[in-house]
Structures are given as structure tokens and as C-alpha cells.
Amino acid sequence: MEGNPGLRWGNKFGIMPLPVHYSRSCGDPLEYLRKAKSMVDRKKKSLEAHFSYKIVDMAMTYLGAHVASLLYYRICCNTTFSISNVFGPQEEITFGGNPITYIRVNVSSLPHALTMHMVSYAGRADMQFLVAKDVNPDPDFLAKCFEDALLEMKAAASTASNSKK
């Protein structure tokens, strides 16, 4: 950060609400990913996340932290679950001479039954789930379902890339 005066410290948090469609009848496990990627690409071009950040940043600057936090809380109250995706360093880093083996993100007190965090670090992606046990009493089963779905998508992507060669 010291060698790059254009960079600044702090969090920048924008929001892109996306609908989640569930369908067991689809034979291709990558079909939802294609639809989601198409939606995300359109939303990136619309600058929705940048504007949502700027609006809350202006609310923070001119109306204070209380109003800005209420704004985000109201947005979170009207969503089913949230997914955060944080890009970490591409190479391994050390802190005080000790290697950092993984980086985790944690956000608590969101009004969701399910929150999923994903952090990529040094070529590896870690997923972390926060689950309201009164809504989902078996979070291990839910985590296994996510793992199975991701492995199924990985296998389908591998098969698709091999068939194109």
C-alpha cells in the first residue's frame, strides 16, 4: 500500500441483489451458473454495486453512521441470504515472519438464516457458512450439500472443457 499512493485503506462494500432460482429438473449442473454469470455481467455493466456503495457512502458522510447502518440493515432484512466474495492476495503472505495459511471473513448479526462467505487466497478458495440453527438445525448437512453441488459443477465443467478439446 505504501508504494501505491492511489490506493486507500478501508472497506468498500457494494450490493448486487440477485434472484436465486432453484430447479432440480435441470439436467445440466452448470445451467444456473450460466444464468447467474449472465445476470452478474449485466449488473456489473450497470454499475449497480458502485452506486449502492456511493449512496451509502454519502449517507455516512452527510447523515452519519447510524443512518448508513440502518440503510444496510433494511437492505439485508429484505434478502433471503447473502454471499460475500472477497479476493485475497494471489501469493502467500507472512505476518511477523509467520506464514498466513488462510484468511477468513466473519460478519455477524445479519438478519439471515444463511450467510455464506468465500475468500480466495493464494490459489485456494475457502467457504464459510453462518447458519441460524433455529431455521436450519443441521448445518453440517447443508455444508455437505454445498460441497456436493460444487463438486458436481466442477466435474461438469471438467467434462465440458475436455469435450471441447
C-alpha positions as CSV (number, residue, x, y, z in Angstrom):
1,M,0.0,0.0,0.0
2,E,2.9,2.4,0.7
3,G,4.2,2.3,-2.8
4,N,0.8,2.9,-4.4
5,P,-0.5,6.4,-3.4
6,G,-3.7,5.9,-5.4
7,L,-4.8,3.0,-3.2
8,R,-6.7,3.7,0.1
9,W,-7.3,1.8,3.2
10,G,-10.8,0.7,4.3
11,N,-13.8,-1.3,3.3
12,K,-15.7,-0.6,0.1
13,F,-19.0,-2.5,0.2
14,G,-21.4,-2.5,-2.7
15,I,-24.5,-4.6,-3.2
16,M,-25.8,-6.5,-6.2
17,P,-29.1,-8.3,-5.3
18,L,-29.6,-11.4,-7.5
19,P,-32.6,-13.8,-7.6
20,V,-31.8,-17.4,-6.7
21,H,-33.7,-19.9,-8.8
22,Y,-34.0,-23.5,-7.6
23,S,-34.7,-26.3,-10.0
24,R,-34.0,-30.0,-9.6
25,S,-35.3,-30.8,-13.1
26,C,-32.4,-29.2,-14.9
27,G,-30.0,-31.9,-16.1
28,D,-27.0,-29.6,-16.5
29,P,-25.5,-28.5,-13.2
30,L,-23.8,-25.6,-14.9
31,E,-27.0,-24.1,-16.3
32,Y,-27.7,-22.0,-13.2
33,L,-24.1,-20.7,-13.2
34,R,-24.5,-19.6,-16.8
35,K,-27.7,-17.7,-15.9
36,A,-26.1,-16.2,-12.8
37,K,-23.0,-15.2,-14.7
38,S,-25.1,-13.5,-17.3
39,M,-27.0,-11.6,-14.7
40,V,-23.8,-10.6,-12.8
41,D,-22.2,-9.4,-16.1
42,R,-25.3,-7.2,-16.9
43,K,-25.3,-5.8,-13.3
44,K,-21.5,-5.1,-13.5
45,K,-22.1,-3.0,-16.7
46,S,-25.0,-1.2,-14.9
47,L,-22.6,-0.1,-12.1
48,E,-25.3,-1.1,-9.5
49,A,-22.7,-2.1,-6.9
50,H,-20.7,1.1,-7.4
51,F,-23.8,3.2,-7.0
52,S,-25.0,1.3,-3.9
53,Y,-21.6,2.0,-2.4
54,K,-21.7,5.7,-3.2
55,I,-25.2,6.1,-1.9
56,V,-24.3,4.6,1.5
57,D,-21.0,6.5,1.5
58,M,-22.9,9.7,1.0
59,A,-25.4,8.7,3.7
60,M,-22.4,8.0,6.0
61,T,-20.8,11.3,5.2
62,Y,-23.8,13.6,5.4
63,L,-26.2,11.8,7.7
64,G,-23.9,9.7,10.0
65,A,-23.1,6.1,10.7
66,H,-26.4,5.4,12.3
67,V,-28.4,6.2,9.1
68,A,-25.9,4.3,6.9
69,S,-26.1,1.2,9.1
70,L,-29.9,1.4,9.1
71,L,-29.9,1.6,5.3
72,Y,-27.8,-1.5,5.0
73,Y,-29.7,-3.3,7.7
74,R,-33.0,-2.6,5.8
75,I,-31.5,-3.9,2.6
76,C,-30.3,-7.1,4.4
77,C,-33.8,-7.6,6.0
78,N,-35.3,-7.8,2.6
79,T,-33.0,-10.5,1.3
80,T,-33.1,-14.3,1.9
81,F,-29.4,-14.9,2.3
82,S,-26.2,-13.2,1.4
83,I,-23.0,-14.3,-0.3
84,S,-19.8,-12.4,0.1
85,N,-16.8,-13.0,-2.2
86,V,-13.5,-11.4,-1.2
87,F,-10.5,-11.6,-3.3
88,G,-7.4,-12.1,-1.2
89,P,-3.7,-11.9,-2.2
90,Q,-2.7,-14.1,-5.0
91,E,0.6,-15.1,-3.4
92,E,1.2,-16.4,0.2
93,I,2.0,-13.6,2.7
94,T,3.6,-13.6,6.1
95,F,2.8,-11.6,9.3
96,G,5.7,-11.1,11.6
97,G,7.7,-13.8,9.9
98,N,4.8,-16.3,10.2
99,P,3.1,-17.6,7.1
100,I,-0.6,-16.9,6.8
101,T,-2.3,-20.3,5.9
102,Y,-5.8,-18.9,5.4
103,I,-7.9,-15.8,5.6
104,R,-11.4,-15.9,7.0
105,V,-14.2,-13.2,7.0
106,N,-16.9,-13.0,9.6
107,V,-19.9,-10.9,9.8
108,S,-22.4,-11.4,12.5
109,S,-25.9,-10.1,13.4
110,L,-27.3,-10.2,9.9
111,P,-31.0,-10.9,9.8
112,H,-30.5,-14.0,7.6
113,A,-31.0,-17.7,8.2
114,L,-27.9,-18.3,6.0
115,T,-24.8,-16.3,5.2
116,M,-22.0,-17.6,3.0
117,H,-18.5,-16.1,2.9
118,M,-16.0,-17.0,0.3
119,V,-12.4,-15.9,0.3
120,S,-9.8,-16.7,-2.3
121,Y,-6.2,-16.7,-1.1
122,A,-3.1,-17.9,-2.9
123,G,-4.9,-20.0,-5.4
124,R,-7.3,-21.5,-2.9
125,A,-10.9,-20.7,-2.1
126,D,-12.4,-21.2,1.4
127,M,-16.1,-21.1,2.1
128,Q,-17.6,-20.3,5.5
129,F,-21.3,-20.6,6.4
130,L,-23.2,-18.8,9.2
131,V,-26.4,-20.6,9.9
132,A,-29.3,-19.8,12.2
133,K,-29.8,-23.2,14.0
134,D,-33.4,-22.4,14.7
135,V,-34.1,-22.3,11.0
136,N,-31.7,-25.0,9.9
137,P,-30.9,-27.4,12.7
138,D,-28.3,-29.4,10.7
139,P,-25.7,-27.0,9.2
140,D,-23.3,-29.9,8.6
141,F,-25.8,-31.4,6.2
142,L,-26.2,-28.0,4.5
143,A,-22.5,-27.7,4.1
144,K,-22.3,-31.2,2.6
145,C,-25.0,-30.2,0.1
146,F,-23.0,-27.2,-1.0
147,E,-19.8,-29.3,-1.2
148,D,-21.6,-31.9,-3.3
149,A,-23.1,-29.3,-5.6
150,L,-19.7,-27.6,-6.1
151,L,-18.0,-30.9,-6.9
152,E,-20.8,-31.8,-9.3
153,M,-20.3,-28.4,-11.1
154,K,-16.5,-28.9,-11.1
155,A,-17.0,-32.4,-12.7
156,A,-19.4,-31.0,-15.3
157,A,-17.0,-28.1,-16.1
158,S,-14.1,-30.5,-16.5
159,T,-16.2,-32.8,-18.8
160,A,-17.3,-29.8,-20.9
161,S,-13.8,-28.5,-21.3
162,N,-12.5,-32.0,-22.2
163,S,-15.2,-32.4,-24.8
164,K,-14.2,-29.1,-26.5
165,K,-10.6,-30.2,-26.9
